[in-house]
Amino acid sequence: MNTRVVALYFVASPLQYLAARQIAQRHEAGARQVLVWYKKGLASIVQAGDWDDCVYMPWPRWDPLPGPMGRHRRLRTNIRTVAELIGPCDVLHIHSAVFDTEAINYFLRALPRRCGARAMAARILPDGVISIRRYPLSLSKRGIQYTRKLRRLLAPELDYWCFSGDRIGSDAPFCDRIYVLPGLPHEYPPAKTVTLAPLVAARELQDGGHSSRRALVIGQPMVGAGLMAAADRDAVSAEIRQWLQAQGFDEVHYKGHPKDPNQELCAADYQVLQLTEPVELWMSRQSYQAVVGTRSTALLFAAQLYGADTAVCAFGWDRTRFKSRAEARDMARAFTQAGVRLMHPPALD
């Protein structure tokens, strides 16, 4: 291991974690690998043995330190903590899904100074459906960036790196690489993009010792979220169940959504999973011959995770309420190109 080169990863979701793990193994091999997660729920995912060092980082806005200027002091504490974890280095590669946030951006200038790095590059992690399109910074958003530089008056290390273009930082001068998922469309500069391999190898998946054909239904609050009328939801739920029966699945698991206490898409003969971990992590270890649902981003994850032998299908899009035709068109394009089969595409004409 070359301890003079450090690869640092800020992650907030199971998909980002699995992407970071592959990047560490295949694209940053030989570097010192440091993982920082900033969503408490990821603690159950993190395998400490896969990293040279790892730590949970509280998000300054939501978890400030007690007392006056708690958010400001949390920012400084986070920088000190991560810098000590990294140690002295010559080259630093900072990975994150987005860089237009003060909780991450300040690291771009603060860490090289504290760790003695002569070179630093920022690299963007894939973030599922969010990564399919660009999000240009408006003039007001750019103005907010410059107000964040005022923290330098109190703490010189808090020197926000302002930039223009895409808010995740894909156009910024500090970004030299953007990792994307196979098959998922994007609008990033081709010269910067690197396509990852499938996030989990088939040999890592488990079938639970069962010989039966297994399917997973991803639940979602369709009526509760105003995405469908109750009658349409019932019709879609029945259609999913009929399709699974016609395909010969004799074991069907159901994973409800945390915001769906009524388990809107569940049928009486499904086995309800009571998980203490995100469904993405569960899927990363389990083998299914089909994963179905409506418009959950977990379907996108499943399409990237499993091979061609697993059918990933989205039902009920012709009955779903979208905010606009543009949203329906963009989502349909993203799901289709990612490998999700739309059983009844939305009407776009």
Secondary structure in CASP SS format (residue, H / E / C, confidence):
PFRMAT SS
TARGET T0000
AUTHOR 0000-0000-0000
METHOD secondary structure of the structure
MODEL  1
M C 1.00
N E 1.00
T E 1.00
R E 1.00
V E 1.00
V E 1.00
A E 1.00
L E 1.00
Y E 1.00
F E 1.00
V E 1.00
A C 1.00
S C 1.00
P H 1.00
L H 1.00
Q H 1.00
Y H 1.00
L H 1.00
A H 1.00
A H 1.00
R H 1.00
Q H 1.00
I H 1.00
A H 1.00
Q H 1.00
R H 1.00
H H 1.00
E C 1.00
A C 1.00
G C 1.00
A E 1.00
R E 1.00
Q E 1.00
V E 1.00
L E 1.00
V E 1.00
W E 1.00
Y C 1.00
K C 1.00
K H 1.00
G H 1.00
L H 1.00
A H 1.00
S H 1.00
I C 1.00
V C 1.00
Q C 1.00
A H 1.00
G H 1.00
D H 1.00
W C 1.00
D C 1.00
D E 1.00
C E 1.00
V E 1.00
Y E 1.00
M C 1.00
P C 1.00
W C 1.00
P C 1.00
R C 1.00
W C 1.00
D C 1.00
P C 1.00
L C 1.00
P C 1.00
G C 1.00
P C 1.00
M C 1.00
G H 1.00
R H 1.00
H H 1.00
R H 1.00
R H 1.00
L H 1.00
R H 1.00
T H 1.00
N H 1.00
I H 1.00
R H 1.00
T H 1.00
V H 1.00
A H 1.00
E H 1.00
L H 1.00
I H 1.00
G C 1.00
P C 1.00
C C 1.00
D C 1.00
V E 1.00
L E 1.00
H E 1.00
I E 1.00
H E 1.00
S E 1.00
A C 1.00
V C 1.00
F C 1.00
D C 1.00
T C 1.00
E H 1.00
A H 1.00
I H 1.00
N H 1.00
Y C 1.00
F H 1.00
L H 1.00
R H 1.00
A H 1.00
L H 1.00
P H 1.00
R H 1.00
R H 1.00
C H 1.00
G C 1.00
A C 1.00
R C 1.00
A E 1.00
M E 1.00
A E 1.00
A E 1.00
R E 1.00
I E 1.00
L C 1.00
P C 1.00
D C 1.00
G H 1.00
V H 1.00
I H 1.00
S H 1.00
I H 1.00
R C 1.00
R C 1.00
Y C 1.00
P E 1.00
L C 1.00
S C 1.00
L H 1.00
S H 1.00
K H 1.00
R H 1.00
G H 1.00
I H 1.00
Q H 1.00
Y H 1.00
T H 1.00
R H 1.00
K H 1.00
L H 1.00
R H 1.00
R H 1.00
L H 1.00
L C 1.00
A C 1.00
P C 1.00
E C 1.00
L C 1.00
D C 1.00
Y C 1.00
W C 1.00
C C 1.00
F C 1.00
S C 1.00
G C 1.00
D E 1.00
R C 1.00
I C 1.00
G C 1.00
S C 1.00
D C 1.00
A C 1.00
P C 1.00
F C 1.00
C E 1.00
D E 1.00
R E 1.00
I E 1.00
Y E 1.00
V E 1.00
L C 1.00
P C 1.00
G C 1.00
L C 1.00
P C 1.00
H C 1.00
E C 1.00
Y C 1.00
P C 1.00
P C 1.00
A C 1.00
K C 1.00
T E 1.00
V E 1.00
T E 1.00
L C 1.00
A C 1.00
P C 1.00
L C 1.00
V C 1.00
A C 1.00
A H 1.00
R H 1.00
E H 1.00
L C 1.00
Q E 1.00
D C 1.00
G C 1.00
G C 1.00
H C 1.00
S C 1.00
S C 1.00
R C 1.00
R E 1.00
A E 1.00
L E 1.00
V E 1.00
I E 1.00
G C 1.00
Q C 1.00
P C 1.00
M C 1.00
V C 1.00
G C 1.00
A C 1.00
G C 1.00
L C 1.00
M C 1.00
A C 1.00
A H 1.00
A H 1.00
D H 1.00
R H 1.00
D H 1.00
A H 1.00
V H 1.00
S H 1.00
A H 1.00
E H 1.00
I H 1.00
R H 1.00
Q H 1.00
W H 1.00
L H 1.00
Q H 1.00
A H 1.00
Q C 1.00
G C 1.00
F C 1.00
D C 1.00
E E 1.00
V E 1.00
H E 1.00
Y E 1.00
K E 1.00
G C 1.00
H C 1.00
P C 1.00
K C 1.00
D C 1.00
P C 1.00
N C 1.00
Q C 1.00
E C 1.00
L C 1.00
C C 1.00
A C 1.00
A C 1.00
D C 1.00
Y C 1.00
Q E 1.00
V E 1.00
L C 1.00
Q C 1.00
L C 1.00
T C 1.00
E C 1.00
P C 1.00
V H 1.00
E H 1.00
L H 1.00
W H 1.00
M H 1.00
S C 1.00
R C 1.00
Q E 1.00
S C 1.00
Y C 1.00
Q C 1.00
A E 1.00
V E 1.00
V E 1.00
G E 1.00
T C 1.00
R C 1.00
S C 1.00
T H 1.00
A H 1.00
L H 1.00
L H 1.00
F H 1.00
A H 1.00
A H 1.00
Q H 1.00
L H 1.00
Y C 1.00
G C 1.00
A C 1.00
D C 1.00
T C 1.00
A E 1.00
V E 1.00
C E 1.00
A E 1.00
F C 1.00
G C 1.00
W H 1.00
D H 1.00
R H 1.00
T C 1.00
R C 1.00
F C 1.00
K C 1.00
S C 1.00
R H 1.00
A H 1.00
E H 1.00
A H 1.00
R H 1.00
D H 1.00
M H 1.00
A H 1.00
R H 1.00
A H 1.00
F H 1.00
T H 1.00
Q H 1.00
A H 1.00
G C 1.00
V C 1.00
R E 1.00
L E 1.00
M C 1.00
H C 1.00
P C 1.00
P C 1.00
A C 1.00
L C 1.00
D C 1.00
END
